[in-house]
Amino acid sequence: MSSWQATCDLPSFAPLTQDIEADVCIVGAGIVGLTAALRLVRAGRRVVVLDSQQPGRGNTGRTTAHLASALDDRFSELARVHGLDAARMAWESHATAIDLIAAIANDEAIDCEFARRDGYLWLAPEHDSDILRRELETVHAFGWRDVEALDEAPVFGGPCLRFPGQAQFHPLKYLAGLCAALVRSGVAIFGNTRVEGVAGGEEVVVTTAQGHRVRSGAAIVATCSPICDLFAIHSKQASYTTYAIGLEIAAGIVPPGLYWDTADPYHYIRLQPGADGRDILIVGGEDHKTGQADDGERRFDALEAWTRARVPAVQQRRYQWSGQVFETLDGLAHIGPDPGGAANVYIATGDSGMGMTHGTIAAMMLSARICGEASEWQQLYAPGRHPLRAAGEFLRENANVAAQYADWLRPGEVSSVAEVAPGAGAILRSGLSRIAVYREDTGELHACNAACPHLLGSVAWNHLEKTWDCPCHGSRFDRRGEVIAGPAHTGLRVVDPRTLR
C-alpha cells in the first residue's frame, strides 16, 4: 500500500547536463525549495532548482499535511526554554505560513483542496490536566485569546483545547501547482540531479554527482537534512521515522478538523474528503529513531488498533506509509546561514513534525534574506542557536547517537550470504568490516560496506521500505547502497559479493 498522496501526478524534469549560472541555486524541490523559488523569481532573481529525484518525491510527499500554528511540542515548553515573546513569534510565523499557502494557492489558481479547520489537542489518559491548563495560560498570555478549553474533544473524547485558524491541503497538488507557476516564470528545474558539493563564497559553486557546476550568488540547501554540514546541525537534531495509515470511514462520522493528543509519541489525525460517501481518516504516530527499529507492520497495526478502539466505525485500511521527521532540541526549525560558515549558503532543516509550515517559514525567511531584507524571526530560527534550557535533551540525544557505534563490535545478523533470503537485507561480518547484503527476488546479490559515509554509523536494514538506514543521523540508502536521503551525499561503498562467503 502507498500513501494517499500518491494518486497525484507530479511533473518530471530532465537532469542537468551542463554548467550553468544563476542568481540563486536551490538544492531540493520540496515545499521549501519550490516556495522559495517562487518568491525569488517574483523578486526578479534568476533561479535554478536541483533535486536528486523529482519534485515532491521526498518527505513533502509523505506528510499528512497538517497546517498548524499550534506547535506539536507545545508553547508552554517553548516559553520555558526561550521565553514568552519567542512563543508569540513562533505562533505568528506559523500562522503567517498558513496564510501564505492560502494566498499562493489563490494567486496561482492551484486546486490543492486547501481548507481552514479547527485544531484539537486532547489529553492522553495517562496525563494530568495541568498540561492543558499550562498550555492555555501560555497562549492566552502571549495574545492568542480565542483558544479555548472544552470538556470533550469531538469523537476522541476527554478534555481538550480548541485552536482556531488551522488548515489542511493536498501537498502534492500544491507542489504541482508551484512547478507550473515556476515553469511559467522561467525557473529552471532539474530532476535526477544529485548534488555532492556546495562551496560557499562570493560565488557559490554547487557541484553535481555528474560533475556539472551551478555558479550563483547564493544557494539554499533545502534537502530536509542538510548535506553541507558534518556536525554543527546534526548534533542538535535527531531523525525519527513516523508511520501513517488511511482508513475508510463513512462521511459525517468524524467532523473535519486536525486532532492530536499529548501522548509521547503523540497521535495525529485528520480527515481527507473522499468520494461515494466515504472519507479517509488519516492517523499517524508510533515514531522511533530512524534505523533503530525494523517493525513497520507492527506499528501500522498498532495505529489501526488504537484508532478502532476510539472510532469503531472505521472500515478497511486503504493506505499506509512511513516518513522522516527531524526533531530539534526546542521544537523549532533551523533556518538561516550555514552554521559551518560557508558564505552565502543557507539551510532549512529541523521540521519537528511541522514540515509544511516550517518549510514555508523557511522559504519566506531565506528568500527575504537573499533579497537583503531582515526578518523579526531571524534569531528565533537561527541554526547556530544553543538553547541552554534544552541541554538535557541535547545530552540524551547525543548519548543515543554515541551508543549506536557499538554496532561495530557486534556480530553480523547472518554468518553467510546464503542465509540472506530473496527480497531481504542483512548485515554480514567480514573480518573487521560489517557488510550490508541485499538479495534480489531473482537471487542476484548486492553488497556494500555498512559504514555510512556521513560519520561512519553502521546502517540497518528497513524491510518495509527496502532501504539501509543509519541509526546515528538518519541518512538513508536504497537496497543497492545509493544515497536517497542525507546528511550523507554519497552512497555506501560497493563490495563485490563474490568475495563474501
C-alpha positions as CSV (number, residue, x, y, z in Angstrom):
1,M,0.0,0.0,0.0
2,S,1.2,3.5,-0.7
3,S,0.3,6.9,0.7
4,W,-3.0,8.7,-0.2
5,Q,-0.9,11.5,-1.9
6,A,0.4,9.0,-4.5
7,T,-2.7,9.4,-6.6
8,C,-1.5,12.8,-7.6
9,D,0.7,13.0,-10.8
10,L,3.6,15.3,-10.5
11,P,5.7,16.7,-13.4
12,S,9.1,15.3,-14.2
13,F,12.2,17.3,-15.2
14,A,15.3,16.3,-17.1
15,P,18.7,16.2,-15.4
16,L,21.3,19.0,-15.6
17,T,23.7,18.2,-18.4
18,Q,26.0,21.3,-18.4
19,D,27.5,24.0,-16.3
20,I,25.1,27.0,-15.8
21,E,24.9,30.2,-13.8
22,A,22.1,31.8,-11.8
23,D,21.4,34.3,-9.1
24,V,20.3,31.6,-6.7
25,C,20.7,27.8,-6.8
26,I,18.2,25.8,-4.7
27,V,19.1,22.2,-3.8
28,G,15.8,20.3,-3.1
29,A,12.4,20.5,-4.8
30,G,10.1,20.1,-1.8
31,I,8.0,22.7,-0.2
32,V,10.9,24.8,1.0
33,G,12.7,24.8,-2.3
34,L,9.8,25.4,-4.6
35,T,8.2,28.1,-2.4
36,A,11.5,29.9,-2.1
37,A,12.0,29.7,-5.8
38,L,8.6,31.3,-6.4
39,R,9.3,34.2,-4.1
40,L,12.7,34.7,-5.5
41,V,11.6,34.7,-9.2
42,R,8.8,37.1,-8.2
43,A,11.6,39.4,-6.8
44,G,13.4,39.3,-10.1
45,R,16.1,36.7,-9.4
46,R,17.3,34.1,-11.9
47,V,16.7,30.8,-10.1
48,V,17.8,27.2,-10.7
49,V,16.3,24.2,-8.7
50,L,18.1,20.9,-8.5
51,D,16.7,17.7,-7.0
52,S,18.2,14.2,-6.6
53,Q,14.8,12.7,-7.6
54,Q,11.9,14.7,-8.8
55,P,9.7,17.4,-7.1
56,G,7.7,16.1,-4.1
57,R,9.4,12.6,-4.0
58,G,11.0,13.4,-0.7
59,N,9.3,14.0,2.7
60,T,6.9,16.6,1.4
61,G,5.2,13.7,-0.5
62,R,5.0,11.7,2.8
63,T,3.4,14.3,5.0
64,T,-0.1,14.0,6.4
65,A,-0.5,17.7,5.5
66,H,-1.5,19.3,8.8
67,L,-1.1,23.1,8.5
68,A,-0.9,24.2,12.1
69,S,0.1,27.3,14.0
70,A,-0.3,25.3,17.3
71,L,3.1,23.8,18.0
72,D,3.4,20.0,18.3
73,D,6.0,20.5,21.1
74,R,3.7,22.9,22.8
75,F,4.0,26.6,23.6
76,S,4.4,26.1,27.3
77,E,7.7,24.2,26.7
78,L,8.9,26.8,24.2
79,A,8.2,29.6,26.6
80,R,10.1,27.7,29.3
81,V,13.2,27.4,27.0
82,H,13.1,30.8,25.2
83,G,10.5,33.0,26.9
84,L,7.0,34.2,26.1
85,D,8.0,36.5,23.3
86,A,9.6,33.7,21.4
87,A,6.4,31.6,21.8
88,R,4.4,34.5,20.4
89,M,6.7,34.8,17.4
90,A,6.5,31.1,16.7
91,W,2.7,31.3,16.7
92,E,2.8,34.3,14.4
93,S,5.3,32.8,12.0
94,H,3.3,29.5,11.6
95,A,0.1,31.4,11.2
96,T,1.7,33.6,8.5
97,A,2.9,30.5,6.7
98,I,-0.7,29.1,6.5
99,D,-1.8,32.5,5.2
100,L,0.9,32.4,2.5
101,I,0.0,28.9,1.3
102,A,-3.6,30.1,1.0
103,A,-2.5,33.2,-0.9
104,I,-0.3,31.3,-3.3
105,A,-3.0,28.7,-4.0
106,N,-5.4,31.6,-4.7
107,D,-3.0,33.7,-6.8
108,E,-1.7,30.8,-8.9
109,A,-5.2,29.1,-9.1
110,I,-3.8,25.9,-7.5
111,D,-6.6,23.4,-6.7
112,C,-4.9,21.8,-3.7
113,E,-8.0,21.3,-1.5
114,F,-6.9,24.0,1.0
115,A,-9.5,24.3,3.8
116,R,-9.5,26.0,7.1
117,R,-10.0,23.7,10.1
118,D,-10.1,23.9,13.9
119,G,-7.4,22.0,15.7
120,Y,-7.9,20.0,18.9
121,L,-5.3,18.9,21.4
122,W,-6.7,16.4,23.7
123,L,-5.4,14.8,26.9
124,A,-3.9,11.3,26.8
125,P,-5.4,9.1,29.6
126,E,-2.0,8.8,31.3
127,H,-1.5,12.6,31.6
128,D,-2.7,15.2,34.1
129,S,-4.9,18.0,33.0
130,D,-2.2,20.5,34.1
131,I,-0.7,20.0,30.7
132,L,-3.7,21.6,29.0
133,R,-4.0,24.3,31.7
134,R,-0.4,25.4,31.3
135,E,-0.8,25.5,27.5
136,L,-3.9,27.5,27.7
137,E,-2.4,30.0,30.1
138,T,0.7,30.4,27.8
139,V,-1.2,31.1,24.6
140,H,-3.5,33.5,26.3
141,A,-0.5,35.3,27.9
142,F,1.1,36.0,24.5
143,G,-2.1,37.0,22.8
144,W,-3.9,34.0,21.2
145,R,-7.0,34.7,23.1
146,D,-9.5,32.7,21.1
147,V,-8.0,29.3,22.0
148,E,-10.5,27.7,24.4
149,A,-10.7,24.7,26.7
150,L,-13.5,22.2,26.1
151,D,-14.7,19.4,28.3
152,E,-15.0,16.9,25.4
153,A,-12.9,16.6,22.2
154,P,-15.0,15.7,19.2
155,V,-15.0,11.9,18.6
156,F,-12.0,11.2,20.7
157,G,-13.4,12.5,24.0
158,G,-11.8,13.9,27.1
159,P,-10.8,17.4,27.9
160,C,-9.1,19.3,25.1
161,L,-8.0,22.7,23.8
162,R,-9.5,24.1,20.5
163,F,-7.2,26.1,18.3
164,P,-9.0,28.0,15.6
165,G,-7.5,29.0,12.2
166,Q,-5.6,25.8,11.4
167,A,-5.8,24.2,7.9
168,Q,-5.2,21.3,5.6
169,F,-4.4,20.8,2.0
170,H,-3.1,18.3,-0.6
171,P,0.7,18.8,-0.6
172,L,1.5,17.2,-3.9
173,K,-1.3,19.1,-5.8
174,Y,0.1,22.2,-4.2
175,L,3.7,21.3,-5.4
176,A,2.4,20.5,-8.9
177,G,0.9,24.0,-9.0
178,L,4.1,25.5,-7.8
179,C,6.0,23.7,-10.5
180,A,3.7,25.0,-13.2
181,A,4.0,28.6,-11.8
182,L,7.8,28.3,-11.8
183,V,8.0,27.0,-15.3
184,R,5.8,29.9,-16.5
185,S,8.1,32.3,-14.7
186,G,11.3,30.9,-16.3
187,V,12.7,29.0,-13.4
188,A,14.9,26.1,-14.5
189,I,14.1,22.9,-12.6
190,F,16.3,19.8,-13.0
191,G,15.4,16.4,-11.7
192,N,17.6,13.3,-11.1
193,T,20.5,15.6,-10.4
194,R,22.3,14.7,-7.2
195,V,24.4,17.4,-5.5
196,E,27.6,16.3,-4.0
197,G,29.2,19.6,-3.0
198,V,28.2,23.1,-2.0
199,A,31.2,25.5,-1.8
200,G,30.3,28.9,-0.3
201,G,31.9,32.2,-1.1
202,E,31.3,35.4,-3.0
203,E,30.5,33.0,-5.8
204,V,28.8,29.8,-4.6
205,V,29.6,26.7,-6.6
206,V,27.2,23.7,-6.4
207,T,28.7,20.5,-7.9
208,T,26.6,17.5,-9.0
209,A,27.4,13.8,-9.0
210,Q,27.8,14.1,-12.8
211,G,30.5,16.8,-12.4
212,H,28.4,19.7,-13.6
213,R,28.5,23.0,-11.7
214,V,26.0,25.7,-11.0
215,R,27.6,29.1,-10.1
216,S,25.4,31.5,-8.3
217,G,25.4,34.4,-5.8
218,A,23.6,32.3,-3.2
219,A,22.4,28.8,-2.5
220,I,19.6,27.3,-0.4
221,V,20.2,23.8,0.8
222,A,16.6,22.5,1.2
223,T,17.3,18.8,1.5
224,C,15.3,18.1,4.7
225,S,18.6,17.2,6.4
226,P,21.5,19.5,5.2
227,I,24.2,17.8,3.1
228,C,26.7,20.7,3.6
229,D,27.4,20.2,7.3
230,L,29.0,17.4,9.3
231,F,28.5,18.3,13.0
232,A,27.0,21.7,13.7
233,I,23.4,20.9,12.9
234,H,23.3,17.1,13.3
235,S,24.3,17.2,16.9
236,K,21.3,19.4,17.6
237,Q,18.5,17.4,15.9
238,A,17.5,13.8,15.6
239,S,15.9,11.8,12.8
240,Y,12.7,9.9,13.6
241,T,10.7,7.6,11.4
242,T,6.9,8.1,11.7
243,Y,4.1,6.0,10.4
244,A,0.7,6.8,8.9
245,I,-2.4,4.9,7.8
246,G,-5.5,5.9,5.9
247,L,-8.8,4.1,7.0
248,E,-12.1,4.4,5.1
249,I,-15.0,5.9,7.1
250,A,-18.5,6.9,6.2
251,A,-18.8,10.7,5.6
252,G,-20.1,12.7,8.6
253,I,-18.9,10.4,11.4
254,V,-15.7,12.4,12.2
255,P,-16.1,16.2,12.0
256,P,-13.4,17.9,9.8
257,G,-10.6,19.1,11.9
258,L,-7.0,18.5,13.0
259,Y,-6.6,16.3,16.1
260,W,-3.6,15.4,18.2
261,D,-3.0,14.1,21.7
262,T,-0.5,14.7,24.5
263,A,1.0,11.1,24.3
264,D,4.7,10.6,23.6
265,P,5.0,9.7,20.8
266,Y,1.7,11.5,20.1
267,H,-1.0,10.6,17.6
268,Y,-2.1,13.0,14.9
269,I,-5.3,12.6,12.9
270,R,-7.2,14.4,10.2
271,L,-10.0,13.7,7.7
272,Q,-9.4,13.6,4.0
273,P,-12.6,14.1,1.9
274,G,-13.3,11.1,-0.3
275,A,-15.9,10.0,-2.8
276,D,-19.1,7.9,-2.8
277,G,-20.0,9.0,0.7
278,R,-16.7,7.7,2.2
279,D,-13.8,9.7,3.7
280,I,-10.3,8.7,4.6
281,L,-9.3,9.1,8.3
282,I,-5.5,9.7,8.3
283,V,-3.8,8.6,11.5
284,G,-0.1,9.0,12.3
285,G,2.3,8.2,15.1
286,E,4.3,5.3,16.5
287,D,7.6,7.2,15.9
288,H,11.0,5.8,16.6
289,K,14.6,6.9,16.0
290,T,15.4,6.2,12.3
291,G,17.4,3.0,11.9
292,Q,16.7,1.8,15.4
293,A,13.7,-0.4,14.8
294,D,12.5,-2.6,11.9
295,D,8.9,-3.4,12.8
296,G,6.9,-1.2,10.5
297,E,4.0,-3.7,10.1
298,R,3.5,-3.9,13.9
299,R,3.4,-0.1,14.1
300,F,0.8,0.1,11.3
301,D,-1.3,-2.5,13.2
302,A,-0.9,-0.6,16.4
303,L,-2.1,2.6,14.8
304,E,-5.1,0.8,13.4
305,A,-5.9,-0.9,16.7
306,W,-5.6,2.4,18.6
307,T,-8.0,4.1,16.1
308,R,-10.6,1.3,16.1
309,A,-10.7,1.4,19.9
310,R,-11.8,5.1,19.6
311,V,-13.6,5.2,16.3
312,P,-15.2,1.8,15.8
313,A,-16.9,3.0,12.6
314,V,-13.7,3.0,10.6
315,Q,-13.6,0.4,7.8
316,Q,-10.8,-1.1,5.7
317,R,-7.2,0.2,5.7
318,R,-6.6,1.8,2.2
319,Y,-3.2,3.4,2.7
320,Q,-0.1,3.0,4.8
321,W,3.3,4.7,4.6
322,S,6.2,6.0,6.6
323,G,8.2,9.2,6.6
324,Q,11.0,11.0,8.4
325,V,10.9,13.9,10.8
326,F,13.8,15.8,12.3
327,E,13.3,16.8,15.9
328,T,15.3,19.8,17.2
329,L,16.1,20.5,20.9
330,D,13.4,23.2,21.2
331,G,10.8,22.2,18.6
332,L,11.8,25.0,16.2
333,A,13.4,24.6,12.8
334,H,16.9,25.6,11.9
335,I,16.7,28.3,9.2
336,G,19.4,30.7,8.1
337,P,23.1,30.9,7.2
338,D,25.1,27.6,7.1
339,P,26.4,27.3,10.7
340,G,29.6,25.8,9.2
341,G,30.5,29.3,7.9
342,A,30.1,28.8,4.2
343,A,29.4,32.3,2.9
344,N,26.1,32.9,1.0
345,V,24.9,29.3,1.7
346,Y,21.6,29.0,3.6
347,I,19.9,25.9,5.2
348,A,16.4,24.9,6.2
349,T,16.0,21.8,8.4
350,G,14.5,20.6,11.7
351,D,10.8,20.3,10.7
352,S,9.9,18.9,14.2
353,G,6.8,17.3,12.8
354,M,5.5,20.6,11.3
355,G,7.3,20.4,7.9
356,M,4.6,22.2,5.8
357,T,4.6,25.4,7.9
358,H,8.2,25.3,9.0
359,G,9.1,24.8,5.3
360,T,7.0,27.8,4.2
361,I,8.6,29.9,7.0
362,A,12.0,28.9,5.7
363,A,11.1,29.9,2.2
364,M,9.9,33.3,3.4
365,M,12.9,34.0,5.6
366,L,15.6,32.8,3.2
367,S,14.2,34.4,0.1
368,A,13.9,37.7,2.0
369,R,17.4,37.4,3.3
370,I,18.9,36.8,-0.1
371,C,17.0,39.9,-1.3
372,G,18.6,42.0,1.5
373,E,15.5,42.1,3.8
374,A,15.6,41.3,7.6
375,S,13.1,39.1,9.4
376,E,12.0,39.5,13.0
377,W,12.1,35.7,13.3
378,Q,15.8,35.5,12.4
379,Q,17.1,34.9,15.9
380,L,14.3,32.5,16.8
381,Y,15.2,30.1,14.0
382,A,18.9,30.8,13.8
383,P,20.8,27.5,13.0
384,G,23.6,28.4,15.4
385,R,21.5,28.8,18.5
386,H,22.2,26.7,21.6
387,P,19.2,26.6,23.9
388,L,20.7,26.2,27.3
389,R,17.5,25.2,28.9
390,A,17.3,22.2,26.5
391,A,20.7,20.9,27.5
392,G,19.2,17.7,29.0
393,E,17.6,16.8,25.6
394,F,21.0,17.6,23.9
395,L,22.8,15.2,26.2
396,R,20.2,12.4,25.8
397,E,20.1,12.5,22.0
398,N,23.8,12.6,21.6
399,A,24.3,9.8,24.1
400,N,21.8,7.8,22.0
401,V,23.9,8.5,18.9
402,A,27.1,7.5,20.6
403,A,25.6,4.2,21.7
404,Q,24.9,3.3,18.0
405,Y,28.6,3.0,17.3
406,A,28.7,-0.1,19.5
407,D,27.2,-1.9,16.5
408,W,30.7,-2.2,15.0
409,L,31.6,-4.5,17.9
410,R,28.6,-6.8,17.4
411,P,28.5,-9.9,15.2
412,G,26.6,-10.0,12.0
413,E,22.9,-10.8,11.6
414,V,23.8,-13.7,9.3
415,S,27.0,-15.8,9.1
416,S,27.0,-16.2,5.3
417,V,25.4,-14.7,2.2
418,A,23.5,-18.0,1.8
419,E,21.3,-17.0,4.7
420,V,20.0,-13.8,3.1
421,A,16.5,-14.5,1.7
422,P,15.3,-13.2,-1.6
423,G,13.9,-9.7,-1.2
424,A,15.7,-9.2,2.1
425,G,18.8,-7.5,3.5
426,A,21.1,-8.4,6.4
427,I,24.4,-7.4,7.9
428,L,27.3,-9.8,7.5
429,R,30.5,-9.6,9.4
430,S,33.6,-9.9,7.2
431,G,36.8,-9.6,9.2
432,L,36.7,-6.1,10.8
433,S,34.1,-4.9,8.4
434,R,30.3,-5.0,8.5
435,I,28.8,-5.7,5.1
436,A,25.2,-4.7,4.0
437,V,23.9,-7.5,1.8
438,Y,20.7,-7.5,-0.2
439,R,19.4,-10.3,-2.3
440,E,17.0,-9.5,-5.2
441,D,14.0,-11.7,-5.8
442,T,15.9,-13.1,-8.8
443,G,18.7,-14.2,-6.4
444,E,21.2,-11.5,-7.5
445,L,23.3,-10.2,-4.6
446,H,24.3,-6.6,-3.8
447,A,26.8,-5.8,-1.1
448,C,28.1,-2.6,0.4
449,N,30.3,-1.6,3.3
450,A,27.8,-0.8,6.1
451,A,29.6,2.4,7.1
452,C,27.5,5.5,6.5
453,P,29.7,8.0,4.6
454,H,28.5,10.8,6.8
455,L,30.0,9.9,10.2
456,L,30.5,6.1,9.8
457,G,27.5,4.8,11.7
458,S,26.6,1.2,10.8
459,V,23.4,1.1,8.7
460,A,20.5,-1.2,9.5
461,W,18.0,-2.9,7.1
462,N,14.5,-1.4,6.8
463,H,12.5,-4.2,5.3
464,L,9.3,-2.1,5.0
465,E,10.9,0.5,2.6
466,K,13.8,-1.8,1.4
467,T,16.4,0.7,2.5
468,W,19.5,0.9,4.6
469,D,19.0,3.4,7.3
470,C,21.7,5.0,9.5
471,P,20.8,5.0,13.2
472,C,23.1,7.9,14.0
473,H,21.9,10.8,11.9
474,G,19.2,9.4,9.7
475,S,20.9,9.0,6.3
476,R,19.1,6.5,4.1
477,F,20.3,4.4,1.1
478,D,18.4,2.2,-1.3
479,R,18.8,-1.6,-1.4
480,R,21.9,-1.2,-3.7
481,G,23.5,1.4,-1.5
482,E,22.7,4.6,-3.5
483,V,22.0,7.5,-1.2
484,I,18.4,8.7,-1.1
485,A,18.4,11.0,2.0
486,G,21.1,13.0,3.8
487,P,23.0,14.1,5.6
488,A,25.2,11.7,3.6
489,H,25.6,12.9,0.0
490,T,27.3,9.8,-1.5
491,G,26.3,6.2,-1.4
492,L,27.6,3.2,0.5
493,R,30.9,1.8,-0.8
494,V,30.1,-1.1,-3.1
495,V,31.7,-4.5,-2.3
496,D,32.0,-7.4,-4.8
497,P,29.6,-10.0,-3.4
498,R,31.8,-12.8,-4.9
499,T,34.4,-12.0,-2.3
500,L,31.9,-12.9,0.5
501,R,31.3,-16.3,2.0
